[in-house]
C-alpha cells in the first residue's frame, strides 16, 4: 500500500474497527522502527512540506548533512514522497510520527525558524551595508 493514497482523514479518527486500523498500525510500527535520524528527517520533511530542497539551498539555507541521506532512505520505503522536486509526507505518517515522537515536528519547526531568522538577519545586514556604500 502506498502511503500517499491512504485516506488519512478516515484512518486517524478514534473508534475505528480493528481491521480498518491495520494500515495505521503498520505505519506506526514502521515509524517506531526507524533510526532516530530518519525520524528527525521525517519531522523536518513534514515541517518543510512541499518546499523543494533546491529552493531552500538557493535561498541560502544550509540543509543538515544527515537530511538528504535520510531522505534517500525514506523515499524508497514510500514514507516520504517526491512530487516534482518537492518532498511530501503523507498525513498518515505525520500522525504516526506525532504519536511516536510528539515533539519532533515542533523541534524541527523551531530549528527551521532559527535558520530562517539567521538568513533574514544576514540579508538585512547586507542590505544595510549596500545602502551605506551608496551614500
N, CA, C and O atoms as CSV, one atom per row, in Angstrom:
chain,resi,resn,atom,element,x,y,z
A,1,UNK,N,N,0.848,-1.170,0.000
A,1,UNK,CA,C,0.000,0.000,0.000
A,1,UNK,C,C,0.894,1.233,0.000
A,1,UNK,O,O,1.809,1.319,0.819
A,2,UNK,N,N,0.663,2.161,-0.867
A,2,UNK,CA,C,1.433,3.386,-0.950
A,2,UNK,C,C,0.797,4.420,-0.031
A,2,UNK,O,O,-0.385,4.736,-0.168
A,3,UNK,N,N,1.583,4.947,0.905
A,3,UNK,CA,C,1.032,5.817,1.940
A,3,UNK,C,C,0.461,7.124,1.407
A,3,UNK,O,O,-0.348,7.760,2.082
A,4,UNK,N,N,0.859,7.531,0.226
A,4,UNK,CA,C,0.327,8.784,-0.323
A,4,UNK,C,C,-1.150,8.663,-0.662
A,4,UNK,O,O,-1.850,9.672,-0.747
A,5,UNK,N,N,-1.630,7.439,-0.857
A,5,UNK,CA,C,-3.015,7.246,-1.283
A,5,UNK,C,C,-3.930,6.721,-0.177
A,5,UNK,O,O,-5.094,6.406,-0.423
A,6,UNK,N,N,-3.399,6.630,1.036
A,6,UNK,CA,C,-4.214,6.184,2.168
A,6,UNK,C,C,-5.123,7.337,2.583
A,6,UNK,O,O,-4.651,8.461,2.757
A,7,UNK,N,N,-6.420,7.078,2.743
A,7,UNK,CA,C,-7.319,8.162,3.187
A,7,UNK,C,C,-7.086,8.463,4.668
A,7,UNK,O,O,-7.827,7.994,5.532
A,8,UNK,N,N,-6.050,9.249,4.945
A,8,UNK,CA,C,-5.615,9.504,6.322
A,8,UNK,C,C,-6.710,10.118,7.172
A,8,UNK,O,O,-6.787,9.840,8.368
A,9,UNK,N,N,-7.547,10.934,6.587
A,9,UNK,CA,C,-8.628,11.564,7.355
A,9,UNK,C,C,-9.505,10.497,7.996
A,9,UNK,O,O,-9.976,10.660,9.121
A,10,UNK,N,N,-9.714,9.424,7.282
A,10,UNK,CA,C,-10.525,8.334,7.835
A,10,UNK,C,C,-9.748,7.487,8.828
A,10,UNK,O,O,-10.301,7.030,9.828
A,11,UNK,N,N,-8.470,7.278,8.555
A,11,UNK,CA,C,-7.692,6.343,9.369
A,11,UNK,C,C,-7.202,6.910,10.689
A,11,UNK,O,O,-6.797,6.142,11.561
A,12,UNK,N,N,-7.221,8.205,10.867
A,12,UNK,CA,C,-6.732,8.765,12.128
A,12,UNK,C,C,-7.865,9.063,13.112
A,12,UNK,O,O,-7.617,9.517,14.229
A,13,UNK,N,N,-9.084,8.811,12.704
A,13,UNK,CA,C,-10.225,9.027,13.605
A,13,UNK,C,C,-10.229,7.978,14.711
A,13,UNK,O,O,-9.900,6.819,14.457
A,14,UNK,N,N,-10.592,8.358,15.923
A,14,UNK,CA,C,-10.680,7.371,17.011
A,14,UNK,C,C,-11.925,6.495,16.848
A,14,UNK,O,O,-12.899,6.882,16.203
A,15,UNK,N,N,-11.861,5.312,17.448
A,15,UNK,CA,C,-13.025,4.440,17.493
A,15,UNK,C,C,-13.277,3.628,16.235
A,15,UNK,O,O,-14.390,3.142,16.036
A,16,UNK,N,N,-12.279,3.470,15.385
A,16,UNK,CA,C,-12.462,2.681,14.165
A,16,UNK,C,C,-12.307,1.194,14.478
A,16,UNK,O,O,-11.613,0.831,15.428
A,17,UNK,N,N,-12.948,0.330,13.686
A,17,UNK,CA,C,-12.801,-1.121,13.904
A,17,UNK,C,C,-11.346,-1.568,13.698
A,17,UNK,O,O,-10.580,-0.916,12.988
A,18,UNK,N,N,-10.983,-2.683,14.329
A,18,UNK,CA,C,-9.598,-3.152,14.301
A,18,UNK,C,C,-9.104,-3.417,12.885
A,18,UNK,O,O,-7.933,-3.164,12.602
A,19,UNK,N,N,-9.936,-3.912,11.996
A,19,UNK,CA,C,-9.466,-4.231,10.644
A,19,UNK,C,C,-9.146,-2.965,9.849
A,19,UNK,O,O,-8.275,-2.984,8.979
A,20,UNK,N,N,-9.835,-1.882,10.138
A,20,UNK,CA,C,-9.555,-0.612,9.467
A,20,UNK,C,C,-8.256,-0.011,10.008
A,20,UNK,O,O,-7.540,0.689,9.291
A,21,UNK,N,N,-7.965,-0.286,11.256
A,21,UNK,CA,C,-6.783,0.284,11.891
A,21,UNK,C,C,-5.482,-0.409,11.491
A,21,UNK,O,O,-4.406,0.044,11.883
A,22,UNK,N,N,-5.551,-1.474,10.736
A,22,UNK,CA,C,-4.338,-2.218,10.398
A,22,UNK,C,C,-3.326,-1.360,9.639
A,22,UNK,O,O,-2.127,-1.470,9.895
A,23,UNK,N,N,-3.768,-0.517,8.721
A,23,UNK,CA,C,-2.838,0.362,7.987
A,23,UNK,C,C,-2.178,1.349,8.941
A,23,UNK,O,O,-0.979,1.609,8.841
A,24,UNK,N,N,-2.953,1.890,9.854
A,24,UNK,CA,C,-2.409,2.835,10.829
A,24,UNK,C,C,-1.368,2.161,11.719
A,24,UNK,O,O,-0.322,2.742,12.006
A,25,UNK,N,N,-1.656,0.939,12.156
A,25,UNK,CA,C,-0.710,0.201,12.994
A,25,UNK,C,C,0.554,-0.136,12.218
A,25,UNK,O,O,1.658,-0.062,12.758
A,26,UNK,N,N,0.395,-0.505,10.961
A,26,UNK,CA,C,1.547,-0.828,10.119
A,26,UNK,C,C,2.462,0.394,9.979
A,26,UNK,O,O,3.679,0.279,10.119
A,27,UNK,N,N,1.884,1.541,9.708
A,27,UNK,CA,C,2.666,2.768,9.545
A,27,UNK,C,C,3.313,3.155,10.870
A,27,UNK,O,O,4.477,3.554,10.886
A,28,UNK,N,N,2.595,3.047,11.966
A,28,UNK,CA,C,3.165,3.372,13.280
A,28,UNK,C,C,4.336,2.458,13.607
A,28,UNK,O,O,5.349,2.912,14.140
A,29,UNK,N,N,4.205,1.188,13.296
A,29,UNK,CA,C,5.297,0.238,13.521
A,29,UNK,C,C,6.508,0.608,12.680
A,29,UNK,O,O,7.640,0.547,13.159
A,30,UNK,N,N,6.276,0.991,11.438
A,30,UNK,CA,C,7.376,1.394,10.560
A,30,UNK,C,C,8.088,2.623,11.116
A,30,UNK,O,O,9.317,2.690,11.078
A,31,UNK,N,N,7.341,3.589,11.630
A,31,UNK,CA,C,7.937,4.810,12.175
A,31,UNK,C,C,8.713,4.502,13.456
A,31,UNK,O,O,9.802,5.040,13.656
A,32,UNK,N,N,8.175,3.654,14.317
A,32,UNK,CA,C,8.857,3.280,15.557
A,32,UNK,C,C,10.198,2.625,15.248
A,32,UNK,O,O,11.175,2.846,15.963
A,33,UNK,N,N,10.251,1.831,14.203
A,33,UNK,CA,C,11.465,1.084,13.865
A,33,UNK,C,C,12.512,1.908,13.117
A,33,UNK,O,O,13.630,1.438,12.905
A,34,UNK,N,N,12.168,3.115,12.722
A,34,UNK,CA,C,13.133,3.965,12.029
A,34,UNK,C,C,14.241,4.396,12.984
A,34,UNK,O,O,13.992,4.627,14.167
A,35,UNK,N,N,15.454,4.504,12.472
A,35,UNK,CA,C,16.520,5.074,13.302
A,35,UNK,C,C,16.165,6.527,13.656
A,35,UNK,O,O,15.448,7.185,12.903
A,36,UNK,N,N,16.654,7.026,14.780
A,36,UNK,CA,C,16.324,8.393,15.202
A,36,UNK,C,C,16.588,9.454,14.129
A,36,UNK,O,O,15.796,10.385,13.982
A,37,UNK,N,N,17.675,9.331,13.388
A,37,UNK,CA,C,17.979,10.335,12.367
A,37,UNK,C,C,16.933,10.332,11.254
A,37,UNK,O,O,16.643,11.383,10.683
A,38,UNK,N,N,16.370,9.181,10.941
A,38,UNK,CA,C,15.327,9.129,9.917
A,38,UNK,C,C,14.007,9.687,10.436
A,38,UNK,O,O,13.260,10.306,9.678
A,39,UNK,N,N,13.709,9.478,11.717
A,39,UNK,CA,C,12.513,10.103,12.294
A,39,UNK,C,C,12.675,11.622,12.312
A,39,UNK,O,O,11.723,12.362,12.067
A,40,UNK,N,N,13.901,12.076,12.608
A,40,UNK,CA,C,14.172,13.511,12.602
A,40,UNK,C,C,14.004,14.066,11.182
A,40,UNK,O,O,13.420,15.135,11.004
A,41,UNK,N,N,14.502,13.358,10.188
A,41,UNK,CA,C,14.344,13.790,8.788
A,41,UNK,C,C,12.878,13.797,8.386
A,41,UNK,O,O,12.441,14.677,7.645
A,42,UNK,N,N,12.121,12.831,8.864
A,42,UNK,CA,C,10.687,12.785,8.595
A,42,UNK,C,C,10.001,14.015,9.181
A,42,UNK,O,O,9.129,14.607,8.545
A,43,UNK,N,N,10.394,14.395,10.389
A,43,UNK,CA,C,9.829,15.594,11.023
A,43,UNK,C,C,10.199,16.846,10.240
A,43,UNK,O,O,9.350,17.710,10.020
A,44,UNK,N,N,11.448,16.952,9.820
A,44,UNK,CA,C,11.880,18.103,9.022
A,44,UNK,C,C,11.121,18.160,7.706
A,44,UNK,O,O,10.673,19.228,7.289
A,45,UNK,N,N,10.976,17.010,7.050
A,45,UNK,CA,C,10.254,16.979,5.774
A,45,UNK,C,C,8.799,17.391,5.978
A,45,UNK,O,O,8.226,18.076,5.131
A,46,UNK,N,N,8.200,16.983,7.087
A,46,UNK,CA,C,6.811,17.362,7.369
A,46,UNK,C,C,6.702,18.868,7.593
A,46,UNK,O,O,5.742,19.498,7.147
A,47,UNK,N,N,7.680,19.442,8.281
A,47,UNK,CA,C,7.661,20.881,8.552
A,47,UNK,C,C,7.897,21.679,7.267
A,47,UNK,O,O,7.229,22.682,7.015
A,48,UNK,N,N,8.844,21.222,6.470
A,48,UNK,CA,C,9.167,21.941,5.235
A,48,UNK,C,C,8.130,21.696,4.154
A,48,UNK,O,O,8.092,22.405,3.148
A,49,UNK,N,N,7.296,20.700,4.360
A,49,UNK,CA,C,6.211,20.307,3.478
A,49,UNK,C,C,6.080,20.989,2.139
A,49,UNK,O,O,5.730,22.166,2.057
A,50,UNK,N,N,6.358,20.255,1.112
A,50,UNK,CA,C,6.165,20.661,-0.272
A,50,UNK,C,C,7.025,21.848,-0.688
A,50,UNK,O,O,6.688,22.574,-1.624
A,51,UNK,N,N,8.137,22.039,0.014
A,51,UNK,CA,C,9.116,23.031,-0.406
A,51,UNK,C,C,10.276,22.263,-1.020
A,51,UNK,O,O,10.812,21.340,-0.407
A,52,UNK,N,N,10.658,22.643,-2.217
A,52,UNK,CA,C,11.752,21.950,-2.891
A,52,UNK,C,C,13.061,22.221,-2.154
A,52,UNK,O,O,13.399,23.379,-1.909
A,53,UNK,N,N,13.801,21.174,-1.798
A,53,UNK,CA,C,15.102,21.382,-1.150
A,53,UNK,C,C,16.018,22.292,-1.976
A,53,UNK,O,O,16.806,23.050,-1.410
A,54,UNK,N,N,15.923,22.224,-3.293
A,54,UNK,CA,C,16.742,23.093,-4.146
A,54,UNK,C,C,16.403,24.566,-3.900
A,54,UNK,O,O,17.290,25.418,-3.934
A,55,UNK,N,N,15.127,24.868,-3.653
A,55,UNK,CA,C,14.731,26.247,-3.364
A,55,UNK,C,C,15.306,26.713,-2.028
A,55,UNK,O,O,15.715,27.867,-1.892
A,56,UNK,N,N,15.336,25.823,-1.056
A,56,UNK,CA,C,15.911,26.174,0.247
A,56,UNK,C,C,17.398,26.462,0.106
A,56,UNK,O,O,17.912,27.424,0.678
A,57,UNK,N,N,18.083,25.620,-0.658
A,57,UNK,CA,C,19.513,25.822,-0.859
A,57,UNK,C,C,19.791,27.128,-1.595
A,57,UNK,O,O,20.718,27.857,-1.243
A,58,UNK,N,N,18.991,27.423,-2.612
A,58,UNK,CA,C,19.208,28.661,-3.372
A,58,UNK,C,C,18.897,29.899,-2.528
A,58,UNK,O,O,19.419,30.981,-2.793
A,59,UNK,N,N,18.046,29.738,-1.512
A,59,UNK,CA,C,17.747,30.850,-0.605
A,59,UNK,C,C,18.833,31.026,0.454
A,59,UNK,O,O,18.809,31.987,1.222
A,60,UNK,N,N,19.785,30.094,0.489
A,60,UNK,CA,C,20.892,30.199,1.427
A,60,UNK,C,C,20.767,29.328,2.661
A,60,UNK,O,O,21.632,29.363,3.536
A,61,UNK,N,N,19.702,28.548,2.741
A,61,UNK,CA,C,19.525,27.692,3.910
A,61,UNK,C,C,20.456,26.492,3.790
A,61,UNK,O,O,20.497,25.829,2.754
A,62,UNK,N,N,21.191,26.225,4.839
A,62,UNK,CA,C,22.115,25.097,4.857
A,62,UNK,C,C,21.381,23.869,5.388
A,62,UNK,O,O,21.070,23.792,6.577
A,63,UNK,N,N,21.108,22.921,4.515
A,63,UNK,CA,C,20.465,21.688,4.968
A,63,UNK,C,C,21.487,20.848,5.717
A,63,UNK,O,O,22.638,20.739,5.295
A,64,UNK,N,N,21.077,20.268,6.803
A,64,UNK,CA,C,21.974,19.421,7.583
A,64,UNK,C,C,22.417,18.238,6.720
A,64,UNK,O,O,21.654,17.756,5.883
A,65,UNK,N,N,23.637,17.780,6.925
A,65,UNK,CA,C,24.192,16.704,6.091
A,65,UNK,C,C,23.387,15.412,6.216
A,65,UNK,O,O,23.324,14.630,5.267
A,66,UNK,N,N,22.778,15.183,7.365
A,66,UNK,CA,C,22.018,13.956,7.573
A,66,UNK,C,C,20.674,13.976,6.840
A,66,UNK,O,O,20.101,12.919,6.572
A,67,UNK,N,N,20.168,15.172,6.516
A,67,UNK,CA,C,18.828,15.281,5.945
A,67,UNK,C,C,18.709,14.610,4.572
A,67,UNK,O,O,17.843,13.750,4.409
A,68,UNK,N,N,19.535,14.959,3.577
A,68,UNK,CA,C,19.383,14.279,2.276
A,68,UNK,C,C,19.696,12.788,2.341
A,68,UNK,O,O,19.100,11.992,1.616
A,69,UNK,N,N,20.629,12.415,3.207
A,69,UNK,CA,C,20.949,10.988,3.347
A,69,UNK,C,C,19.753,10.216,3.890
A,69,UNK,O,O,19.415,9.143,3.390
A,70,UNK,N,N,19.118,10.769,4.915
A,70,UNK,CA,C,17.948,10.102,5.498
A,70,UNK,C,C,16.787,10.079,4.507
A,70,UNK,O,O,16.066,9.086,4.415
A,71,UNK,N,N,16.607,11.178,3.762
A,71,UNK,CA,C,15.532,11.199,2.761
A,71,UNK,C,C,15.745,10.134,1.699
A,71,UNK,O,O,14.792,9.510,1.233
A,72,UNK,N,N,17.003,9.927,1.319
A,72,UNK,CA,C,17.266,8.919,0.290
A,72,UNK,C,C,16.908,7.514,0.775
A,72,UNK,O,O,16.689,6.618,-0.040
A,73,UNK,N,N,16.847,7.314,2.087
A,73,UNK,CA,C,16.379,6.040,2.639
A,73,UNK,C,C,14.864,6.005,2.788
A,73,UNK,O,O,14.254,4.944,2.648
A,74,UNK,N,N,14.248,7.151,3.070
A,74,UNK,CA,C,12.803,7.197,3.311
A,74,UNK,C,C,11.987,7.132,2.023
A,74,UNK,O,O,10.899,6.556,2.012
A,75,UNK,N,N,12.492,7.708,0.948
A,75,UNK,CA,C,11.739,7.741,-0.318
A,75,UNK,C,C,11.473,6.338,-0.862
A,75,UNK,O,O,10.327,6.041,-1.197
A,76,UNK,N,N,12.474,5.457,-0.966
A,76,UNK,CA,C,12.181,4.113,-1.498
A,76,UNK,C,C,11.205,3.304,-0.639
A,76,UNK,O,O,10.547,2.386,-1.129
A,77,UNK,N,N,11.121,3.654,0.639
A,77,UNK,CA,C,10.183,2.969,1.537
A,77,UNK,C,C,8.781,3.557,1.455
A,77,UNK,O,O,7.870,3.088,2.138
A,78,UNK,N,N,8.601,4.580,0.626
A,78,UNK,CA,C,7.317,5.270,0.454
A,78,UNK,C,C,6.860,5.955,1.742
A,78,UNK,O,O,5.663,6.147,1.958
A,79,UNK,N,N,7.810,6.319,2.590
A,79,UNK,CA,C,7.472,7.058,3.802
A,79,UNK,C,C,7.508,8.559,3.543
A,79,UNK,O,O,6.916,9.344,4.285
A,80,UNK,N,N,8.201,8.943,2.495
A,80,UNK,CA,C,8.257,10.318,2.021
A,80,UNK,C,C,8.066,10.233,0.520
A,80,UNK,O,O,8.594,9.326,-0.123
A,81,UNK,N,N,7.325,11.157,-0.038
A,81,UNK,CA,C,7.000,11.115,-1.462
A,81,UNK,C,C,7.601,12.337,-2.143
A,81,UNK,O,O,7.445,13.461,-1.668
A,82,UNK,N,N,8.284,12.111,-3.253
A,82,UNK,CA,C,8.789,13.225,-4.057
A,82,UNK,C,C,7.729,13.619,-5.066
A,82,UNK,O,O,7.192,12.783,-5.792
A,83,UNK,N,N,7.442,14.896,-5.094
A,83,UNK,CA,C,6.454,15.433,-6.031
A,83,UNK,C,C,7.107,16.614,-6.739
A,83,UNK,O,O,7.271,17.685,-6.156
A,84,UNK,N,N,7.472,16.414,-7.986
A,84,UNK,CA,C,8.119,17.452,-8.808
A,84,UNK,C,C,9.182,18.232,-8.046
A,84,UNK,O,O,9.108,19.457,-7.944
A,85,UNK,N,N,10.166,17.526,-7.514
A,85,UNK,CA,C,11.268,18.172,-6.818
A,85,UNK,C,C,10.985,18.534,-5.385
A,85,UNK,O,O,11.899,18.919,-4.656
A,86,UNK,N,N,9.758,18.423,-4.964
A,86,UNK,CA,C,9.392,18.728,-3.586
A,86,UNK,C,C,9.277,17.434,-2.795
A,86,UNK,O,O,9.208,16.347,-3.370
A,87,UNK,N,N,9.256,17.557,-1.502
A,87,UNK,CA,C,9.129,16.397,-0.622
A,87,UNK,C,C,7.817,16.528,0.137
A,87,UNK,O,O,7.514,17.584,0.692
A,88,UNK,N,N,7.051,15.459,0.159
A,88,UNK,CA,C,5.759,15.469,0.849
A,88,UNK,C,C,5.702,14.292,1.813
A,88,UNK,O,O,6.116,13.181,1.482
A,89,UNK,N,N,5.188,14.549,3.002
A,89,UNK,CA,C,4.987,13.495,3.994
A,89,UNK,C,C,3.487,13.279,4.109
A,89,UNK,O,O,2.754,14.194,4.485
A,90,UNK,N,N,3.020,12.069,3.787
A,90,UNK,CA,C,1.582,11.790,3.888
A,90,UNK,C,C,1.057,11.974,5.321
A,90,UNK,O,O,1.775,11.728,6.290
A,91,UNK,N,N,-0.192,12.404,5.436
A,91,UNK,CA,C,-0.824,12.667,6.734
A,91,UNK,C,C,-0.748,11.468,7.674
A,91,UNK,O,O,-0.565,11.637,8.879
A,92,UNK,N,N,-0.883,10.290,7.147
A,92,UNK,CA,C,-0.836,9.096,7.982
A,92,UNK,C,C,0.530,8.964,8.664
A,92,UNK,O,O,0.617,8.545,9.818
A,93,UNK,N,N,1.583,9.320,7.947
A,93,UNK,CA,C,2.932,9.287,8.515
A,93,UNK,C,C,3.115,10.386,9.562
A,93,UNK,O,O,3.732,10.164,10.604
A,94,UNK,N,N,2.581,11.555,9.279
A,94,UNK,CA,C,2.679,12.658,10.238
A,94,UNK,C,C,1.971,12.277,11.538
A,94,UNK,O,O,2.479,12.535,12.629
A,95,UNK,N,N,0.809,11.667,11.412
A,95,UNK,CA,C,0.065,11.233,12.597
A,95,UNK,C,C,0.877,10.198,13.390
A,95,UNK,O,O,0.954,10.273,14.616
A,96,UNK,N,N,1.474,9.243,12.689
A,96,UNK,CA,C,2.271,8.217,13.369
A,96,UNK,C,C,3.493,8.841,14.035
A,96,UNK,O,O,3.822,8.486,15.167
A,97,UNK,N,N,4.169,9.761,13.355
A,97,UNK,CA,C,5.330,10.432,13.931
A,97,UNK,C,C,4.944,11.203,15.186
A,97,UNK,O,O,5.662,11.167,16.185
A,98,UNK,N,N,3.814,11.899,15.139
A,98,UNK,CA,C,3.348,12.651,16.308
A,98,UNK,C,C,3.061,11.733,17.488
A,98,UNK,O,O,3.259,12.122,18.639
A,99,UNK,N,N,2.597,10.524,17.215
A,99,UNK,CA,C,2.344,9.568,18.295
A,99,UNK,C,C,3.639,9.003,18.865
A,99,UNK,O,O,3.763,8.808,20.074
A,100,UNK,N,N,4.603,8.743,17.983
A,100,UNK,CA,C,5.862,8.133,18.407
A,100,UNK,C,C,6.782,9.157,19.069
A,100,UNK,O,O,7.357,8.886,20.124
A,101,UNK,N,N,6.920,10.328,18.456
A,101,UNK,CA,C,7.780,11.396,18.972
A,101,UNK,C,C,7.003,12.707,18.951
A,101,UNK,O,O,7.106,13.474,17.994
A,102,UNK,N,N,6.232,12.966,19.992
A,102,UNK,CA,C,5.337,14.126,19.990
A,102,UNK,C,C,6.007,15.482,19.778
A,102,UNK,O,O,5.359,16.411,19.296
A,103,UNK,N,N,7.276,15.618,20.123
A,103,UNK,CA,C,7.932,16.921,19.991
A,103,UNK,C,C,8.784,17.043,18.727
A,103,UNK,O,O,9.374,18.098,18.496
A,104,UNK,N,N,8.866,16.018,17.920
A,104,UNK,CA,C,9.778,16.019,16.767
A,104,UNK,C,C,9.470,17.137,15.767
A,104,UNK,O,O,10.383,17.838,15.329
A,105,UNK,N,N,8.217,17.310,15.408
A,105,UNK,CA,C,7.881,18.357,14.435
A,105,UNK,C,C,8.065,19.751,15.029
A,105,UNK,O,O,8.489,20.671,14.330
A,106,UNK,N,N,7.752,19.910,16.306
A,106,UNK,CA,C,7.939,21.204,16.952
A,106,UNK,C,C,9.428,21.569,16.989
A,106,UNK,O,O,9.796,22.717,16.743
A,107,UNK,N,N,10.272,20.592,17.295
A,107,UNK,CA,C,11.718,20.821,17.310
A,107,UNK,C,C,12.217,21.169,15.915
A,107,UNK,O,O,13.018,22.089,15.757
A,108,UNK,N,N,11.754,20.447,14.909
A,108,UNK,CA,C,12.150,20.729,13.521
A,108,UNK,C,C,11.699,22.124,13.106
A,108,UNK,O,O,12.440,22.848,12.442
A,109,UNK,N,N,10.492,22.498,13.494
A,109,UNK,CA,C,9.986,23.827,13.173
A,109,UNK,C,C,10.834,24.898,13.856
A,109,UNK,O,O,11.188,25.901,13.238
A,110,UNK,N,N,11.156,24.685,15.119
A,110,UNK,CA,C,11.976,25.639,15.867
A,110,UNK,C,C,13.348,25.807,15.203
A,110,UNK,O,O,13.810,26.932,15.013
A,111,UNK,N,N,13.998,24.691,14.849
A,111,UNK,CA,C,15.308,24.742,14.209
A,111,UNK,C,C,15.228,25.431,12.845
A,111,UNK,O,O,16.129,26.181,12.470
A,112,UNK,N,N,14.159,25.179,12.116
A,112,UNK,CA,C,13.974,25.813,10.811
A,112,UNK,C,C,13.772,27.312,10.963
A,112,UNK,O,O,14.351,28.095,10.210
A,113,UNK,N,N,12.961,27.715,11.924
A,113,UNK,CA,C,12.727,29.144,12.149
A,113,UNK,C,C,14.004,29.875,12.560
A,113,UNK,O,O,14.235,31.007,12.134
A,114,UNK,N,N,14.830,29.238,13.380
A,114,UNK,CA,C,16.105,29.840,13.767
A,114,UNK,C,C,16.982,30.036,12.533
A,114,UNK,O,O,17.592,31.092,12.359
A,115,UNK,N,N,17.043,29.023,11.685
A,115,UNK,CA,C,17.832,29.105,10.449
A,115,UNK,C,C,17.316,30.223,9.546
A,115,UNK,O,O,18.105,31.009,9.020
A,116,UNK,N,N,15.999,30.300,9.364
A,116,UNK,CA,C,15.417,31.333,8.506
A,116,UNK,C,C,15.604,32.731,9.103
A,116,UNK,O,O,15.831,33.693,8.369
A,117,UNK,N,N,15.510,32.844,10.421
A,117,UNK,CA,C,15.734,34.135,11.066
A,117,UNK,C,C,17.173,34.595,10.854
A,117,UNK,O,O,17.427,35.779,10.629
A,118,UNK,N,N,18.108,33.656,10.926
A,118,UNK,CA,C,19.507,33.988,10.660
A,118,UNK,C,C,19.712,34.458,9.231
A,118,UNK,O,O,20.454,35.410,8.988
A,119,UNK,N,N,19.058,33.793,8.282
A,119,UNK,CA,C,19.142,34.206,6.878
A,119,UNK,C,C,18.551,35.598,6.685
A,119,UNK,O,O,19.121,36.426,5.974
A,120,UNK,N,N,17.416,35.855,7.314
A,120,UNK,CA,C,16.767,37.165,7.190
A,120,UNK,C,C,17.643,38.258,7.796
A,120,UNK,O,O,17.779,39.338,7.220
A,121,UNK,N,N,18.239,37.980,8.956
A,121,UNK,CA,C,19.107,38.967,9.600
A,121,UNK,C,C,20.334,39.241,8.741
A,121,UNK,O,O,20.759,40.388,8.609
A,122,UNK,N,N,20.900,38.194,8.158
A,122,UNK,CA,C,22.055,38.365,7.271
A,122,UNK,C,C,21.704,39.183,6.040
A,122,UNK,O,O,22.489,40.029,5.609
A,123,UNK,N,N,20.535,38.937,5.474
A,123,UNK,CA,C,20.093,39.689,4.300
A,123,UNK,C,C,19.858,41.151,4.664
A,123,UNK,O,O,20.164,42.048,3.878
A,124,UNK,N,N,19.316,41.390,5.854
A,124,UNK,CA,C,19.071,42.766,6.301
A,124,UNK,C,C,20.396,43.505,6.516
A,124,UNK,O,O,20.530,44.669,6.137
A,125,UNK,N,N,21.370,42.826,7.121
A,125,UNK,CA,C,22.696,43.450,7.318
A,125,UNK,C,C,23.335,43.769,5.974
A,125,UNK,O,O,23.903,44.846,5.794
A,126,UNK,N,N,23.245,42.837,5.028
A,126,UNK,CA,C,23.832,43.053,3.699
A,126,UNK,C,C,23.150,44.229,3.000
A,126,UNK,O,O,23.812,45.037,2.349
A,127,UNK,N,N,21.856,44.320,3.134
A,127,UNK,CA,C,21.124,45.426,2.514
A,127,UNK,C,C,21.527,46.749,3.161
A,127,UNK,O,O,21.663,47.757,2.467
A,128,UNK,N,N,21.718,46.758,4.475
A,128,UNK,CA,C,22.145,47.968,5.181
A,128,UNK,C,C,23.538,48.406,4.749
A,128,UNK,O,O,23.789,49.601,4.594
A,129,UNK,N,N,24.450,47.450,4.551
A,129,UNK,CA,C,25.802,47.788,4.085
A,129,UNK,C,C,25.764,48.375,2.685
A,129,UNK,O,O,26.496,49.318,2.386
A,130,UNK,N,N,24.915,47.824,1.824
A,130,UNK,CA,C,24.808,48.345,0.453
A,130,UNK,C,C,24.249,49.762,0.478
A,130,UNK,O,O,24.670,50.609,-0.310
A,131,UNK,N,N,23.308,50.024,1.370
A,131,UNK,CA,C,22.711,51.355,1.474
A,131,UNK,C,C,23.750,52.378,1.903
A,131,UNK,O,O,23.782,53.485,1.366
A,132,UNK,N,N,24.609,52.024,2.870
A,132,UNK,CA,C,25.622,52.956,3.371
A,132,UNK,C,C,26.691,53.222,2.323
A,132,UNK,O,O,27.210,54.335,2.244
A,133,UNK,N,N,27.023,52.239,1.531
A,133,UNK,CA,C,28.029,52.438,0.486
A,133,UNK,C,C,27.524,53.394,-0.592
A,133,UNK,O,O,28.315,54.101,-1.217
A,134,UNK,N,N,26.237,53.417,-0.805
A,134,UNK,CA,C,25.654,54.252,-1.845
A,134,UNK,C,C,25.600,55.733,-1.479
A,134,UNK,O,O,25.354,56.568,-2.350
A,135,UNK,N,N,25.825,56.075,-0.210
A,135,UNK,CA,C,25.729,57.486,0.209
A,135,UNK,C,C,26.940,58.276,-0.180
A,135,UNK,O,O,27.013,59.472,0.099
